Structures are given as structure tokens and as C-alpha cells.
Amino acid sequence: MLDWENSQYAFQIAAAILAAISNSLLIYLITHFSPKDIGDYKHLMLFISMFEVVYAMLDLVVQPIFYSFGATFTLIVNTTNSNIDKRFWEIMAVIYCGFFGSSMAIFSLHYIYRYWVITGNSRNLSYFKGRRIFWWLIIPFSIGLIWALVGYFPCYPRKSSSDYLRYGVQEKLGLEIEKIVYFAPYFYEKNDAGQDVIYWPSFVGILLDSMSINLSMFVVVFYGVKCWNKMRSILTTTSSHLENIQNQLFYALVAQTIIPIFLMHLPALTMFMFSFLELDAGHLSGLVSFSIALFPALDPIPTILIISSYRDAIKKFVNKKCLKFRKTKIGKLLVKRKTKVESSHSAMG
């Protein structure tokens, strides 16, 4: 398991560095090269980029290990070699759960805003101006708080869950249950007769988590479809420039939304279903740690590539650097050598 854990940590470091670079680049592009017609939407774009940087750093600090043990899907923080009090790691793990839960809710706000822009609902758009936008951010914060509370209370370690996990954690991960921090929605408990009965707090907690994610997904799909329909009917009557910008923003948003769905929520939902059905996913569940770490690194890329003003800014920067490099001694030498090679090929032809 040590090799797997080392590989995961190396991957998380690489993903966090890539996330910091890609999101910092996007933040710079948003602040300096956004189209004038983008309006207050750039504040939402900036927020999600900053959110993803913090999320990537949090993933690197917590180094969560996700693993499926039959009737439970577990978030583990290996504190074996840590000199910091376990309470600190419990708090960090709970904050991590909150960030995970709030991610899709942030995207739902984007879809609502985009729909109001396309339909020209200036009255509703005014609620996103200035400090009013912070009221909207209460929504993802509240959903994140639900995930954090569910992680800390119904999924907090208890004797029955520790007894259930003890052998598996030692056998499959090489860790001692007393030397780790874990949160696990263990759905069963032994009654006085020694029979397995449903542990309702875990069941209700995971139900609340699922409902919050499903609600965010519903808003995304509902307003996403409405945006698509309105774009087809309304934007054809507007200027081609405005239509092009709105199309780019919408497609970038769709691409950004697909990434966390497939890298975060579907893998986690699958593992929760495995747990409830008492199916052991084994080492396959460990891939969730990798996919979640990849989310903040990849998520900014569609926006950078799809929005033309950002793409053009990068092209100009690269061309400028290439032109400057060609004027150096090494650049001139490479250009001269390339010219000779091309000439020789032409002569041979």
C-alpha cells in the first residue's frame, strides 16, 4: 500500500501545481482580457477559479485516501507519521467534505446567471451586482455546510464502524485504525440479538448529501436546457458578435460542469451505492482519490480554450516570446539550421 500511497501523493502534488498554474492563468485572463459584454459574470468566474485553487491546496494538505470496504466507503487521512493533533486533521477532512459538496452548487449559480443574461432579465441580474453577489454565495456555502456536518456527525468514527474497518484497513492499506482519521457512512449496526440493522443517522446523512447534489444537478440541467433553447431562438436576432460571446460562455460552462460530474460526483456516487449494497470495490475505489485531485487542474482549461479573447491573448503571448527567442543567438542558430535542412530536402526532391 505504501507504493500506492506514494504514487497518490506524487499525483496530488502534480495536480495541485497544475491547478495553481491553470487557475492563476485563467484569473489573469479574466481580469485583463474578458470581453466587455461579459459584465458581472466575470466575478462568478473569478470565484470558481479561486475556489478551485483552494480546493487543490486542501486536497494536497489532507491527502485523502478513498477506499471501499464492503458496507462503507471511507475517507481516510493517514496521520501515522504526523505530529499534529488528530483533531486538526478531523477539521481539515470535514472542510474538505464541505468543499466537495459545494462544488456543483457553484456551477448551478452560473447557469441561473447565464439564463437571465440570455433572456435579458435585467431585474434579476441586478441581484448579482456589487455586494449582492455574496448573498448568492450563501447557497453553495450552505450545501457545503451540510456535507461538513454530515461528515462530522453521522459519519464520525464509532465503535461498530472501527471494528468493521479494523481488519480491512490493516490488511489492504497497512494502516492501524487508531492511527488514522476517517469518516465513513457505515450503514449498519449490531442490535442486542447480534443482527445487522440500519444505522439511520448515516442513512439520513447520506440521503441529505445526495439530495443536495441532486438539487444542484437539477438546477444545472433545468437552466442548462432553458439556456440552450433560448440561445437558439433569441440570439439569432442579435448581433453576431454578442451571439458568439454568449455561445462561447455557455459551451465553456457546460465543459466546466462535465469535468466535476465525471471526475468527482459519479465516482463518489458509485462508491456510495457499492457500500449500501455491501459490494467491495477494492483497489478500484482508490482511483477516486486520483480523479478528484484532477478536477481543479483540468476544470479551467475549457474556458481558456473556448473563449476566443483568452485564446487570442495566449497566442499573442506565445508568438511574442517566440519572436523574441528568434532574435537571440540560439534562436538565430536554430532558424539557420532549419533553413539548411529545408534547403537540403528541397535539393533532394
Buried (B, 14 or more C-beta within 10 A) or exposed (E): BEEBBEEBBEBBEEBBEBBBEBBBBBBEBBEEBBBEBBBBBEBBBBBBBEBBBBBBBBBBBBBBBBBBBBBBBBBBBBBEEBEEEBEEBBBBBBBBBBBBBBBBBBBBBBBBBBBBBBBEEEEEBEEBEEEEBEEBBEBBBEBBBBBBBBBBEBBBBBEBBBEBBEEBBEEBBEBEBEEBBBBBBBBBBBEEEEEEEEBEBBBEBBEBBEEBBEBBBEBBEBBBEBBBEBBEEBBEEEEEEEBBBBEBBBBBBBBBBEBBBEBBBEBBBBBBEBBBEEEBBBEBBBBBBBBBBBBBBBBBBBBBEBBBBBBEBBEEEEEEEEEEEEEEEEBEEEEEEEEEEEEEEEEEE
